[in-house]
Amino acid sequence: SNNIATIHALCYRMWGRPPIAEKGALAKEWNSHAYAEWRVGDGQVDLEEGVEPSKEHGKEMALYNLARARLEDDTPYWQENPMVQEWQRFKVEHQAMDFADMINLSLDVFPELVSHPRVLAVDETQDLTPAQMRLVRRWAADSAVEQFIMAGDADQTIYSFVGARPDEFMDGMPALLAAGKARILSQSQRLPRTVHAAAQRWIDQ
């Protein structure tokens, strides 16, 4: 059978569809007593662009989630952080998970795939975070997977603000190309050749 879903959706189902701490009534409850910079759902942090929200827009929580997406949260700062400790207590109290948990806890305990597919295909790979990329590669190592396909375009990365790093996808490309296991498309199917050529010249700058 076919299963098309986001990585988060697959993990959500694997974990039995738990309450999500960052949505609905739970988010409202947390935000009602949390410090302004601890709030959820109030903004993102894009360190690469040098843009940070004010403390009124969940700065500390956004930074924490960014660190988790990049697997950079195993530091004394985050382990001893009062917000992190309170957030963990809140999730345990409500038997809830947050979006980062769905990915990172799957890395820790590696629950079984939903359907043990023979073919695992991942699209828009340039927008995967390091945590998501590690999880996808673990899924690909499942004994049932006979073919693992990744597709993406580093020039189209748009989710760096939540931790995506196209180098996670591109670093192994030379070796894959040399081994005949990768193919670079010479023409986009989304736009005319002249527009594609103009865009590529601009990108190459």
KOLDRENRO-22724 format. One line per field, with one value per residue (C-alpha): y, x, z; residue number from 1. Coordinates in Angstrom, 2 decimals, decimal comma. Layout:
<nodes>
py	[Y ...]
px	[X ...]
pz	[Z ...]
pos	[NUM ...]
</nodes>
This chain:
<nodes>
py	[0,00 3,61 6,08 9,74 12,05 14,55 13,21 14,70 13,05 9,64 10,08 11,38 8,19 6,01 7,61 6,89 10,44 12,02 15,46 18,17 20,65 23,43 23,45 24,22 24,22 23,03 25,87 28,36 26,94 27,09 30,59 31,84 31,31 31,19 34,09 35,99 34,59 31,05 31,12 28,70 29,50 33,14 33,32 31,89 32,70 32,97 33,24 32,89 36,03 37,79 38,23 37,47 38,12 40,25 38,68 39,13 36,52 33,33 33,94 31,42 28,66 29,32 29,12 25,87 24,30 25,47 23,81 20,59 20,55 20,93 18,38 21,09 21,03 18,64 21,48 22,64 25,78 23,83 20,93 23,36 25,86 26,63 26,92 23,49 21,91 23,50 22,60 18,96 18,91 20,42 17,80 14,92 16,30 16,35 13,23 15,41 15,79 18,76 18,74 18,37 15,38 13,56 13,60 13,52 10,86 8,70 8,93 7,79 4,79 4,21 3,02 0,75 2,21 2,53 0,10 -1,11 0,11 -1,53 1,93 4,99 8,27 11,64 14,81 18,40 16,94 20,30 21,44 18,65 19,54 17,51 15,67 14,82 13,73 11,40 9,89 9,39 7,62 5,32 4,53 3,76 1,24 -0,82 -4,31 -4,07 -1,01 -2,12 1,32 4,70 7,81 11,42 14,36 18,03 21,27 23,15 26,40 26,11 25,86 27,91 26,38 27,43 29,42 26,13 24,48 23,08 22,70 21,80 20,65 17,65 16,64 17,91 16,86 13,27 14,16 13,90 10,34 9,37 10,87 9,03 5,78 6,33 6,58 10,20 12,22 15,97 17,15 19,61 21,18 22,16 20,94 23,97 26,78 27,49 26,87 30,58 31,42 28,48 29,62 33,18 31,94 29,71 32,59 34,66 31,79 31,21 34,71]
px	[0,00 1,06 1,53 2,08 2,53 4,80 7,50 5,68 2,41 4,07 5,64 2,37 0,62 3,47 3,15 -0,57 -1,80 -0,93 -2,18 0,02 1,29 1,75 -1,83 -5,35 -6,32 -2,91 -1,12 -3,58 -3,07 0,72 0,73 -1,61 1,00 4,30 6,71 6,36 9,59 8,47 5,22 4,48 3,08 4,15 7,00 10,17 13,85 15,98 19,54 21,03 19,21 20,00 16,33 15,03 11,55 11,17 10,69 6,96 7,08 8,35 12,05 13,38 11,01 11,84 15,58 15,06 13,12 15,76 18,48 16,47 15,90 19,65 20,50 22,32 20,28 22,54 24,25 24,25 22,40 19,37 19,61 19,55 17,19 14,14 11,86 12,90 12,35 8,91 7,98 8,91 6,89 3,90 4,03 4,30 1,40 -0,81 0,69 1,43 4,19 5,43 6,47 10,18 9,40 7,76 11,06 13,68 12,04 11,71 15,50 15,92 13,59 13,24 9,60 8,69 7,70 3,99 4,00 7,60 7,63 9,70 10,35 11,01 10,90 11,58 10,79 11,93 14,92 16,67 14,17 14,85 16,46 19,43 17,08 14,66 17,47 18,88 15,45 14,84 18,18 17,27 13,99 15,89 17,98 14,84 15,33 12,11 13,29 14,67 14,97 15,63 15,07 15,75 14,82 15,53 17,07 19,41 18,60 14,98 15,61 12,95 12,85 16,22 14,31 13,25 16,65 16,73 20,24 20,62 24,19 22,68 21,38 24,17 27,35 27,15 26,23 29,72 30,17 26,66 27,26 30,56 28,85 26,07 23,49 22,46 21,16 21,05 18,18 19,26 15,83 13,03 9,57 8,01 9,19 10,50 14,15 14,91 13,51 15,34 18,62 18,15 17,36 20,42 22,68 21,31 21,77 25,35 26,31]
pz	[0,00 -0,53 2,32 1,49 4,46 6,11 8,41 11,39 10,37 10,16 13,57 15,03 13,96 15,21 18,65 18,77 17,99 21,36 22,48 20,95 23,52 20,98 19,71 20,88 24,53 25,75 23,97 25,44 28,93 28,63 27,17 29,90 32,63 30,71 30,46 27,18 25,74 26,65 24,71 21,89 18,48 18,61 16,13 14,67 14,95 11,82 13,07 9,60 8,50 11,76 12,54 15,99 17,36 20,43 23,85 23,32 20,56 22,14 21,54 24,07 22,96 19,29 20,02 21,93 19,07 16,60 18,70 18,87 15,10 14,58 17,30 19,23 22,44 24,38 26,22 29,85 28,81 27,61 30,06 33,01 31,43 33,65 30,62 29,34 32,74 33,08 29,49 30,09 33,30 31,49 28,71 31,19 33,21 30,11 28,48 25,48 22,90 20,93 17,29 18,06 20,32 17,43 15,54 18,28 20,45 17,36 17,06 20,65 20,65 16,90 16,75 13,86 10,54 9,90 6,98 6,41 2,78 0,06 -1,43 0,72 -1,23 0,36 -1,57 -0,84 0,99 1,03 3,66 6,15 9,45 10,70 13,06 10,26 7,96 10,61 11,17 7,45 7,10 9,99 8,31 5,12 7,04 7,77 6,38 4,37 2,40 -0,96 -2,55 -0,90 -3,02 -2,06 -4,27 -3,68 -4,83 -2,49 -4,31 -3,14 0,60 2,39 5,89 7,28 9,91 11,54 11,19 7,65 6,25 2,57 3,18 5,01 1,59 -0,67 1,17 -0,02 -3,59 -5,20 -3,97 -5,07 -8,51 -8,84 -7,90 -10,40 -7,64 -8,20 -11,12 -11,59 -13,76 -16,44 -16,93 -14,58 -15,55 -13,86 -16,13 -19,66 -20,48 -20,94 -17,50 -15,97 -17,53 -16,28 -12,78 -12,75 -13,81 -10,93 -8,46 -9,64 -8,53]
pos	[1 2 3 4 5 6 7 8 9 10 11 12 13 14 15 16 17 18 19 20 21 22 23 24 25 26 27 28 29 30 31 32 33 34 35 36 37 38 39 40 41 42 43 44 45 46 47 48 49 50 51 52 53 54 55 56 57 58 59 60 61 62 63 64 65 66 67 68 69 70 71 72 73 74 75 76 77 78 79 80 81 82 83 84 85 86 87 88 89 90 91 92 93 94 95 96 97 98 99 100 101 102 103 104 105 106 107 108 109 110 111 112 113 114 115 116 117 118 119 120 121 122 123 124 125 126 127 128 129 130 131 132 133 134 135 136 137 138 139 140 141 142 143 144 145 146 147 148 149 150 151 152 153 154 155 156 157 158 159 160 161 162 163 164 165 166 167 168 169 170 171 172 173 174 175 176 177 178 179 180 181 182 183 184 185 186 187 188 189 190 191 192 193 194 195 196 197 198 199 200 201 202 203 204 205]
</nodes>
